[in-house]
């Protein structure tokens, strides 16, 4: 990464972290775990579709 990008990385990480917090507001830990597992499976299916 460029020096400019490295300098901006902490701010970008914070924006992404806050977005995740906001998007998952009201979800329990079990629900977040389930959601992540489902999204991983969905992504694997999409990867397979692209590879075909």
C-alpha positions, 0 to 999 in steps of 0.5 A: 500500500502507498504511504497515503493509503497506510495513513488513512487505514485506521480511519477506514477500519473505524468506519467499517467497524462502526458500520458493522456495529450499526448493521448488527444492532439488536442481534445476539451473539448466536444470531451473528454466528449463524448469519456469518455461517450462512453468508460464508456458505452463500459466498462459497456457492457464488464462488462455485457458480463463477468457476463453472 
